[in-house]
Amino acid sequence: MFTKTGATPPSASNRRKVLTDEDVAAAHAAGFAEGQAAELVKVERATSESLRSIARMMQMMLGRLNEEAHSLRQDATEVALAAARSVAHDALDAYGADRVEAIVASAVAHLRDTPRLVVRVSPDLAETIEERLIGCAREAGFTGEIAVRPDPQAQTGDCTLDWGDGRIVHDRTSALAEIETSAQNWLASADAEGLSLDMTQT
């Protein structure tokens, strides 16, 4: 370089750098790698957001499945209870005397030393069941007196055993209530064990 004062030695700022093929290749590779890394970051972000969206959709589906499962269980329970009530009523109406006899036979096995046992049943059974009860009580080893009394509030198959020191009451209302309580307990247990997966957690 020449100025008015003569030749000037080249400085670092005005010296032109000559690039070799290796320098060009290295610069190209570095630029490509940088661009590739930036694209990978974009892809990872998009993939992560897509996965979160899918997880949210699946969570909504699981919630809906829980609701459907609860509804189906509840419907099935109500149908089963309706059937149980119908069958129980029909069975007690048809076999009420057999049920009373079975209850008395089971009770007197533990009341052999009781001097007197009063059995209250529905009016329709009071006149016809006394001999049967006396017979089954004797077979069970009961030697005391058995008296059968009609109970206007009792339904067929209901009975109350009273021996002075204690009482046993069997009625269809309580039996059906126990069935319904068992069904509701099962339903609550089934709901508690239902789907509870949270897929939105990271």
C-alpha positions as CSV (number, residue, x, y, z in Angstrom):
1,M,0.0,0.0,0.0
2,F,1.3,3.4,-0.9
3,T,0.4,6.8,0.6
4,K,1.8,10.3,-0.1
5,T,4.5,9.6,2.3
6,G,5.5,6.3,0.7
7,A,4.9,2.6,1.2
8,T,2.9,1.6,4.3
9,P,3.2,-2.0,5.7
10,P,-0.2,-3.8,5.7
11,S,-1.9,-4.0,9.1
12,A,-4.1,-6.8,10.5
13,S,-7.2,-4.8,9.7
14,N,-6.4,-4.2,6.1
15,R,-4.8,-7.5,5.3
16,R,-7.0,-9.6,3.1
17,K,-7.3,-13.2,4.4
18,V,-7.0,-15.9,1.9
19,L,-9.5,-18.8,2.6
20,T,-8.5,-22.3,1.7
21,D,-11.0,-25.0,0.7
22,E,-10.7,-26.5,4.2
23,D,-11.7,-23.2,5.7
24,V,-14.7,-22.9,3.5
25,A,-15.7,-26.5,4.2
26,A,-15.4,-26.0,8.0
27,A,-17.4,-22.8,7.9
28,H,-20.1,-24.5,5.8
29,A,-20.2,-27.5,8.2
30,A,-20.4,-25.1,11.2
31,G,-23.3,-23.2,9.7
32,F,-25.1,-26.4,8.7
33,A,-24.7,-27.8,12.2
34,E,-26.0,-24.6,13.8
35,G,-29.0,-24.5,11.5
36,Q,-29.7,-28.2,12.1
37,A,-29.5,-27.7,15.9
38,A,-32.0,-24.8,15.7
39,E,-34.4,-27.0,13.6
40,L,-34.1,-29.8,16.1
41,V,-35.0,-27.4,18.9
42,K,-38.1,-26.4,16.9
43,V,-39.1,-30.0,16.2
44,E,-38.6,-31.0,19.9
45,R,-40.8,-28.1,21.0
46,A,-43.5,-28.9,18.5
47,T,-43.4,-32.6,19.4
48,S,-43.6,-31.8,23.2
49,E,-46.6,-29.6,22.6
50,S,-48.3,-32.3,20.4
51,L,-47.7,-34.9,23.1
52,R,-49.2,-32.6,25.8
53,S,-52.2,-32.0,23.6
54,I,-52.7,-35.7,23.0
55,A,-52.3,-36.3,26.8
56,R,-55.0,-33.7,27.5
57,M,-57.4,-35.3,25.0
58,M,-56.8,-38.8,26.5
59,Q,-57.4,-37.4,30.0
60,M,-60.7,-36.0,28.8
61,M,-61.6,-39.4,27.2
62,L,-60.6,-41.2,30.5
63,G,-62.8,-38.8,32.4
64,R,-65.7,-39.5,30.1
65,L,-65.1,-43.3,30.4
66,N,-65.2,-42.9,34.2
67,E,-68.6,-41.2,33.9
68,E,-69.9,-43.8,31.5
69,A,-68.7,-46.7,33.7
70,H,-70.3,-45.1,36.7
71,S,-73.6,-44.7,34.9
72,L,-73.5,-48.2,33.6
73,R,-72.8,-49.6,37.0
74,Q,-75.5,-47.6,38.6
75,D,-78.0,-48.7,36.0
76,A,-77.0,-52.3,36.4
77,T,-77.3,-52.0,40.2
78,E,-80.8,-50.5,39.9
79,V,-81.9,-53.2,37.6
80,A,-80.5,-55.9,39.9
81,L,-82.2,-54.3,42.9
82,A,-85.5,-54.1,41.1
83,A,-85.2,-57.8,40.2
84,A,-84.1,-58.7,43.8
85,R,-87.1,-56.9,45.2
86,S,-89.5,-58.6,42.9
87,V,-88.0,-62.1,43.5
88,A,-87.8,-61.5,47.2
89,H,-91.5,-60.5,47.4
90,D,-92.6,-63.3,45.3
91,A,-90.5,-65.9,47.2
92,L,-91.7,-64.6,50.6
93,D,-95.3,-64.7,49.4
94,A,-95.0,-68.2,48.1
95,Y,-92.7,-69.7,50.8
96,G,-93.4,-67.5,53.8
97,A,-94.3,-70.4,56.0
98,D,-91.1,-72.3,55.1
99,R,-89.1,-69.2,56.0
100,V,-90.8,-68.8,59.4
101,E,-90.2,-72.5,60.1
102,A,-86.5,-72.2,59.2
103,I,-86.1,-69.2,61.5
104,V,-87.8,-70.9,64.4
105,A,-85.9,-74.1,63.9
106,S,-82.6,-72.2,63.9
107,A,-83.5,-70.1,67.0
108,V,-84.8,-72.9,69.2
109,A,-81.6,-74.8,68.7
110,H,-80.1,-72.2,71.0
111,L,-83.1,-71.7,73.2
112,R,-83.7,-75.3,74.4
113,D,-84.0,-74.3,78.0
114,T,-86.4,-71.4,77.4
115,P,-89.8,-72.2,79.0
116,R,-92.0,-70.3,76.6
117,L,-91.5,-68.9,73.1
118,V,-94.0,-66.5,71.4
119,V,-93.9,-66.4,67.7
120,R,-95.7,-63.5,65.9
121,V,-96.5,-63.9,62.3
122,S,-98.8,-62.4,59.6
123,P,-102.5,-63.2,60.2
124,D,-102.7,-65.4,57.1
125,L,-100.1,-67.8,58.6
126,A,-101.1,-67.6,62.3
127,E,-103.9,-70.2,62.0
128,T,-102.0,-72.7,59.9
129,I,-98.4,-72.7,61.0
130,E,-98.6,-73.4,64.7
131,E,-98.4,-77.2,64.3
132,R,-95.5,-77.0,62.0
133,L,-93.6,-74.8,64.4
134,I,-94.3,-77.0,67.3
135,G,-93.1,-80.0,65.3
136,C,-89.8,-78.5,64.1
137,A,-89.1,-77.1,67.6
138,R,-89.5,-80.6,69.1
139,E,-87.2,-82.0,66.5
140,A,-84.6,-79.4,67.5
141,G,-84.9,-80.4,71.1
142,F,-87.0,-77.6,72.4
143,T,-89.3,-78.7,75.2
144,G,-90.9,-75.4,76.2
145,E,-94.2,-74.0,75.1
146,I,-94.7,-72.4,71.7
147,A,-97.5,-69.8,71.2
148,V,-98.3,-68.4,67.8
149,R,-99.9,-64.9,67.7
150,P,-101.1,-62.9,64.6
151,D,-99.4,-59.6,64.0
152,P,-101.5,-57.3,61.8
153,Q,-98.5,-55.3,60.7
154,A,-96.5,-58.4,59.6
155,Q,-96.3,-59.5,56.0
156,T,-96.2,-63.1,54.9
157,G,-92.8,-64.5,55.8
158,D,-92.2,-62.0,58.6
159,C,-91.9,-63.2,62.2
160,T,-90.9,-62.1,65.6
161,L,-89.6,-64.5,68.3
162,D,-90.1,-63.3,71.9
163,W,-89.0,-65.4,74.9
164,G,-89.1,-62.7,77.6
165,D,-85.3,-62.2,77.9
166,G,-84.8,-61.4,74.3
167,R,-86.3,-61.0,70.9
168,I,-85.5,-61.8,67.3
169,V,-87.2,-59.9,64.5
170,H,-87.2,-61.0,60.8
171,D,-89.1,-58.9,58.3
172,R,-88.8,-58.4,54.5
173,T,-88.4,-54.7,54.8
174,S,-85.1,-55.2,56.7
175,A,-84.0,-58.0,54.4
176,L,-84.5,-55.8,51.3
177,A,-82.8,-52.9,53.1
178,E,-79.8,-55.1,53.7
179,I,-79.7,-56.1,50.0
180,E,-79.9,-52.5,48.9
181,T,-77.2,-51.5,51.4
182,S,-74.9,-54.2,50.1
183,A,-75.5,-53.2,46.5
184,Q,-74.8,-49.5,47.2
185,N,-71.6,-50.5,49.1
186,W,-70.5,-52.5,46.1
187,L,-71.3,-49.5,43.8
188,A,-69.2,-47.1,46.0
189,S,-66.4,-49.6,46.1
190,A,-66.4,-50.1,42.3
191,D,-66.4,-46.3,41.8
192,A,-63.5,-45.9,44.2
193,E,-61.5,-48.4,42.2
194,G,-62.4,-46.8,38.9
195,L,-60.0,-45.1,36.5
196,S,-58.0,-42.3,38.1
197,L,-55.0,-41.9,35.8
198,D,-53.8,-38.4,35.3
199,M,-51.8,-38.2,32.0
200,T,-51.3,-34.5,32.1
201,Q,-48.6,-34.6,34.7
202,T,-45.1,-34.0,33.5
